């Protein structure tokens, strides 16, 4: 794992941070968000710790861009923040927020928590995507059946006709339905 630390305006004791980390954690300390933007991120191994005195729109915008383009587990520490900014950030589920003073002795546990929250959020997003795909297929099926019913077929007859045609062509029913649209 590689821990990327950005601390802006927050007086944390990063001099001894490596003594608190497990040996398999590689440490990279950056002085600013703009410097971090020039670093190639590894979505499989990187975790970002952003520690700021005040969490502002600037940090929020940066993190939202990061989540959109190179989502990695995020551990955010701030002394103060606006509730709306924090709510906006936390809705994605991939962020672990640590309010107040960050104690380095808890860092390993917080990294595990951040990775776990990230993995669970990724699973949920994948499940949502799968469910949305299934729902879309059902809507398409309903439209095609409706068109067939307009020709005088019952709903079950329309469904049977589609199933037979899909089997005849050797393709999934969903693929056949898309051909009818």
N, C-alpha and C positions, 0 to 999 in steps of 0.2 A: 504494500500500500504506500502511496505517496501522499503526504499531507502538505497541502499548499496553504500557507498562512499569510493573510494580509491584515495588517494592523494599522489603522489610520486614526491617529489622535487618541488611541487607547494605550495607556501605560501598562503593558503586560510584560512579565518577566520571561521573554523569549530566549534569553541567554541560556537558561537552564532547561528549556523545554525538552531537548533531546534526552535528558536524564529521566524524564517522566514517561517517555514513549517506549513501546516495545521495540526490540531490536529490528524487527522486520519493517518498521515504518521509516520510509525515507522522508526527510524534511526539506522543504523548500520555502524560504521566507521571502516575501515580496513586500516592497515598501508602498505599493499603490495598486489600485485596480487597473489603471492603464498599463502598468508593467505586467500584470497578470494576463492581460489580453494578448500579449505577445508570446505567451507560453502555450505550447501545444499540450492540450489536455488529453488524458487517457481515461475514457469513460469507464473502463473496467477497474482501474486501480486508484484513481485520484479522489481525494476528499478535500473540499475547500473549507477552511476556517477563516471567516471574516470577523474581525474584532474591531468594533468602532465605539467611540464614545456615544455618538448620536446616530441612529439609523435614519437616513434621509431618503428622499426621492431619488437622489443620485445612485445610492447603493441599490435601491429597489429596481431602478431601470437596468442597471448593470446585471443584477442577478436574474431578472426576467429574460434578458437577452441570453445569458449563459444557459438558463434552463431550456430555452427554445432551441439553441444550436448545439450545445455540448453538455447535456444534463449529467451532472455528477452530484454525489451527496454533498449537501451544504450544511455547515454548522455555523450559525450566526450568533455572535455575542455582541450585545449593546447595553449601554448604561441607560439610555433613554431612546424613545421611539414614539411615533404616532400610531395609534391603534389601527387606523385605516391602512397605513403602509404595511404594518405587520400582518394584518388580516389578508391583504392582497398577496403577500409573499407566502403565507402558510397554506393557502387554499390548494396549492399543487400537491402537498403532502410530502414532497421530497426534501423539506427543510426542517432542521432541528434548531430551535431557537433557545439560547441560554441567556436569560436576563441577568443584569447585574455583573458582578465581578466573576470572571472565569478563573476557577482554581485549577492550576496545572495538574494537581494530583488526580483530578477527575477526567483528564483528557482522554485516556484510553477508553474509559467507559463511555464517554460522550461520542467518540469515534465509532464505537460498536453500535451505539444507539442511532447515530446519523446514518450509517450504512444500512441498518435494519429498516429504519423508516423509509429510506430511499427504495430499497428492494420491495417492500410492501406496497409503496405507492406505484412503482413500476408494474407490479402484478395487477393492481387494481386498474390501472390505465389500460393494460392489455386486455383484461376481462371486459372492461367497458367497450373497448374497440371491437372485440369479438361480438358482444351483445348488440352493438349498434349495427354491425354487419348482418347479423341474423335478423334483426328487426327490418332492415332495409330489404333483405330477401323476402321476408314475409309480406311486406308492403307491395313489392313487385309481383309476387305470386297473387295477391288479392286483386291487383289491377288486371292481370292477365285473365284470371278466373272471371272477373267482372265482364271483360270483353267477350269471353266465351259464353257467359250466361246471357249476354245481350242477344246472342244468336239462338237462344231457346234452350240451352243446356242447364241442368241443375248444377249446384255447386259441386256435388260429389261427382257428377258426370264430367264436369270440366276438369276436376282434379285427376280423375282416372285417365282422361284423354291425355293430359299433360304427362302423367307418369308413363303411359304406354309409349308416347312419342319419345320421351327421354330414354327409355330402355331401348327402343328401336334404333335410336341414333347412338346409343352407348355413351351418353353424357349425363352429368348430374342434372337433376331437376332445376336447380338454380340457374345453371348455364342455359338451359332451354328457355326458361322464363325470360332471361335477358335477351335472347334472340327474338322473342315475341314483342318486346318493347320498342 
